[in-house]
């Protein structure tokens, strides 16, 4: 299930050459962590600047079912 919510970026950490681990504080789900792939070309729609700390944004959260319940 995908839900859309607003959130504030708390921190972002580089993971590898082209990925970020982003912690976001959302109103509906609390603190959530994401792994975001950042394209190396300038034509990509996702920019690294969107994930700077204290940035407001609209996030789409995909809830994954737990395999071991």
ABEGO torsion letter per residue (X at the ends): XBBBBBBBBABBBBBEAABBBBBBBBAAAEBBBBBBBBBABAABABBAAAABBGBBBBBBBBBBBBABX
